[in-house]
């Protein structure tokens, strides 16, 4: 209860704290998690070759779990398996740290391979 005396508000009883289970919940939209996953994929891929599109992600969120699908383009020649594993690891770590969700699955789809500039002439494979 409050009492007003001379324009000042005076509390007689301290407000009761709301127990954690009754406070509500914060919901993070799928598109927000997708933007975070896209940025994490960009960080993991590093510098892109000329003409390559930036990585993007699709995300499905269910409760505190996010399933991520990352689409990216890589330079060629490269160790595709190692690069994809690095992207998976980095995206799972960043989404987990920034959003606080469990990320049990990160699927990486390599859309296109871009030949590194000057590689054909260096290896004698010009046509």
C-alpha positions as YAML, in Angstrom:
chain: A
units: angstrom
residues:
- id: 1
  name: UNK
  ca: [0.00, 0.00, 0.00]
- id: 2
  name: UNK
  ca: [1.07, 3.53, -0.59]
- id: 3
  name: UNK
  ca: [0.26, 6.68, 1.28]
- id: 4
  name: UNK
  ca: [0.54, 10.13, -0.19]
- id: 5
  name: UNK
  ca: [1.55, 12.95, 2.11]
- id: 6
  name: UNK
  ca: [2.47, 16.32, 0.75]
- id: 7
  name: UNK
  ca: [3.13, 15.05, -2.79]
- id: 8
  name: UNK
  ca: [5.69, 12.41, -1.77]
- id: 9
  name: UNK
  ca: [4.98, 8.70, -2.16]
- id: 10
  name: UNK
  ca: [5.79, 6.62, 0.86]
- id: 11
  name: UNK
  ca: [5.94, 2.80, 0.72]
- id: 12
  name: UNK
  ca: [4.66, 1.00, 3.79]
- id: 13
  name: UNK
  ca: [5.36, -2.56, 2.59]
- id: 14
  name: UNK
  ca: [8.23, -3.63, 0.36]
- id: 15
  name: UNK
  ca: [7.10, -5.02, -2.99]
- id: 16
  name: UNK
  ca: [7.08, -8.79, -3.16]
- id: 17
  name: UNK
  ca: [9.53, -10.43, -5.53]
- id: 18
  name: UNK
  ca: [8.10, -12.44, -8.37]
- id: 19
  name: UNK
  ca: [9.36, -16.00, -8.41]
- id: 20
  name: UNK
  ca: [11.39, -16.89, -11.54]
- id: 21
  name: UNK
  ca: [8.80, -19.35, -12.87]
- id: 22
  name: UNK
  ca: [6.13, -16.65, -13.00]
- id: 23
  name: UNK
  ca: [8.17, -13.85, -14.59]
- id: 24
  name: UNK
  ca: [7.48, -14.86, -18.17]
- id: 25
  name: UNK
  ca: [9.79, -15.77, -21.00]
- id: 26
  name: UNK
  ca: [11.89, -14.07, -23.61]
- id: 27
  name: UNK
  ca: [11.38, -15.33, -27.14]
- id: 28
  name: UNK
  ca: [14.01, -14.64, -29.78]
- id: 29
  name: UNK
  ca: [12.70, -14.67, -33.34]
- id: 30
  name: UNK
  ca: [14.07, -17.20, -35.83]
- id: 31
  name: UNK
  ca: [15.26, -14.43, -38.14]
- id: 32
  name: UNK
  ca: [17.36, -12.89, -35.36]
- id: 33
  name: UNK
  ca: [19.06, -16.22, -34.70]
- id: 34
  name: UNK
  ca: [19.55, -16.62, -38.47]
- id: 35
  name: UNK
  ca: [21.32, -13.24, -38.67]
- id: 36
  name: UNK
  ca: [23.63, -14.21, -35.82]
- id: 37
  name: UNK
  ca: [24.37, -17.56, -37.49]
- id: 38
  name: UNK
  ca: [25.04, -15.81, -40.83]
- id: 39
  name: UNK
  ca: [27.50, -13.42, -39.21]
- id: 40
  name: UNK
  ca: [29.24, -16.32, -37.44]
- id: 41
  name: UNK
  ca: [29.55, -18.17, -40.77]
- id: 42
  name: UNK
  ca: [31.08, -15.06, -42.36]
- id: 43
  name: UNK
  ca: [33.60, -14.89, -39.53]
- id: 44
  name: UNK
  ca: [34.51, -18.56, -39.98]
- id: 45
  name: UNK
  ca: [34.84, -18.45, -43.78]
- id: 46
  name: UNK
  ca: [37.09, -15.40, -43.77]
- id: 47
  name: UNK
  ca: [37.86, -13.40, -46.87]
- id: 48
  name: UNK
  ca: [35.69, -14.26, -49.84]
- id: 49
  name: UNK
  ca: [36.92, -14.45, -53.41]
- id: 50
  name: UNK
  ca: [35.72, -11.87, -55.91]
- id: 51
  name: UNK
  ca: [32.18, -12.61, -57.05]
- id: 52
  name: UNK
  ca: [31.34, -14.90, -54.14]
- id: 53
  name: UNK
  ca: [28.09, -14.35, -52.27]
- id: 54
  name: UNK
  ca: [28.13, -13.90, -48.51]
- id: 55
  name: UNK
  ca: [27.07, -16.87, -46.38]
- id: 56
  name: UNK
  ca: [23.48, -16.90, -45.15]
- id: 57
  name: UNK
  ca: [21.60, -19.13, -42.74]
- id: 58
  name: UNK
  ca: [18.15, -20.63, -42.23]
- id: 59
  name: UNK
  ca: [17.16, -21.41, -38.65]
- id: 60
  name: UNK
  ca: [14.35, -23.34, -36.99]
- id: 61
  name: UNK
  ca: [13.93, -22.59, -33.28]
- id: 62
  name: UNK
  ca: [11.99, -24.87, -30.95]
- id: 63
  name: UNK
  ca: [12.01, -23.83, -27.29]
- id: 64
  name: UNK
  ca: [15.70, -23.46, -26.36]
- id: 65
  name: UNK
  ca: [17.07, -25.37, -29.35]
- id: 66
  name: UNK
  ca: [18.14, -23.95, -32.72]
- id: 67
  name: UNK
  ca: [18.73, -26.05, -35.82]
- id: 68
  name: UNK
  ca: [20.85, -24.14, -38.31]
- id: 69
  name: UNK
  ca: [21.44, -24.57, -42.04]
- id: 70
  name: UNK
  ca: [24.27, -22.45, -43.48]
- id: 71
  name: UNK
  ca: [24.68, -21.81, -47.22]
- id: 72
  name: UNK
  ca: [28.10, -20.65, -48.39]
- id: 73
  name: UNK
  ca: [30.56, -20.48, -51.25]
- id: 74
  name: UNK
  ca: [34.23, -21.48, -50.94]
- id: 75
  name: UNK
  ca: [37.44, -20.95, -52.84]
- id: 76
  name: UNK
  ca: [38.88, -23.89, -54.73]
- id: 77
  name: UNK
  ca: [41.22, -25.67, -54.17]
- id: 78
  name: UNK
  ca: [40.64, -25.95, -50.43]
- id: 79
  name: UNK
  ca: [40.05, -28.59, -47.80]
- id: 80
  name: UNK
  ca: [36.26, -28.49, -47.99]
- id: 81
  name: UNK
  ca: [35.71, -30.87, -45.07]
- id: 82
  name: UNK
  ca: [37.95, -28.91, -42.71]
- id: 83
  name: UNK
  ca: [36.43, -25.56, -43.72]
- id: 84
  name: UNK
  ca: [32.88, -26.89, -43.21]
- id: 85
  name: UNK
  ca: [33.84, -28.33, -39.81]
- id: 86
  name: UNK
  ca: [35.28, -24.96, -38.78]
- id: 87
  name: UNK
  ca: [32.05, -23.23, -39.87]
- id: 88
  name: UNK
  ca: [29.92, -25.76, -37.95]
- id: 89
  name: UNK
  ca: [31.98, -25.33, -34.80]
- id: 90
  name: UNK
  ca: [32.09, -21.53, -34.94]
- id: 91
  name: UNK
  ca: [28.37, -21.11, -35.69]
- id: 92
  name: UNK
  ca: [27.38, -23.46, -32.86]
- id: 93
  name: UNK
  ca: [29.67, -21.66, -30.39]
- id: 94
  name: UNK
  ca: [28.56, -18.13, -31.35]
- id: 95
  name: UNK
  ca: [24.82, -18.86, -31.44]
- id: 96
  name: UNK
  ca: [25.08, -20.70, -28.12]
- id: 97
  name: UNK
  ca: [27.04, -17.87, -26.50]
- id: 98
  name: UNK
  ca: [25.03, -14.93, -27.86]
- id: 99
  name: UNK
  ca: [21.52, -16.35, -27.76]
- id: 100
  name: UNK
  ca: [21.84, -18.97, -25.03]
- id: 101
  name: UNK
  ca: [20.33, -21.75, -27.12]
- id: 102
  name: UNK
  ca: [21.48, -25.30, -27.62]
- id: 103
  name: UNK
  ca: [22.65, -25.87, -31.21]
- id: 104
  name: UNK
  ca: [22.73, -29.64, -31.78]
- id: 105
  name: UNK
  ca: [22.86, -29.41, -35.57]
- id: 106
  name: UNK
  ca: [24.56, -27.10, -38.06]
- id: 107
  name: UNK
  ca: [24.18, -28.28, -41.64]
- id: 108
  name: UNK
  ca: [26.58, -26.66, -44.11]
- id: 109
  name: UNK
  ca: [25.62, -26.49, -47.78]
- id: 110
  name: UNK
  ca: [28.40, -25.52, -50.16]
- id: 111
  name: UNK
  ca: [26.55, -23.77, -52.97]
- id: 112
  name: UNK
  ca: [29.50, -23.06, -55.25]
- id: 113
  name: UNK
  ca: [33.27, -23.39, -55.48]
- id: 114
  name: UNK
  ca: [35.21, -20.42, -56.85]
- id: 115
  name: UNK
  ca: [38.61, -21.06, -58.45]
- id: 116
  name: UNK
  ca: [41.32, -19.01, -56.83]
- id: 117
  name: UNK
  ca: [42.63, -16.28, -59.12]
- id: 118
  name: UNK
  ca: [45.69, -17.26, -61.14]
- id: 119
  name: UNK
  ca: [45.57, -20.95, -60.14]
- id: 120
  name: UNK
  ca: [44.95, -22.26, -63.67]
- id: 121
  name: UNK
  ca: [48.09, -20.66, -65.13]
- id: 122
  name: UNK
  ca: [50.23, -21.66, -62.17]
- id: 123
  name: UNK
  ca: [49.37, -25.33, -62.59]
- id: 124
  name: UNK
  ca: [49.50, -25.41, -66.40]
- id: 125
  name: UNK
  ca: [45.82, -26.18, -66.82]
- id: 126
  name: UNK
  ca: [44.74, -23.54, -69.29]
- id: 127
  name: UNK
  ca: [42.42, -24.24, -72.18]
...
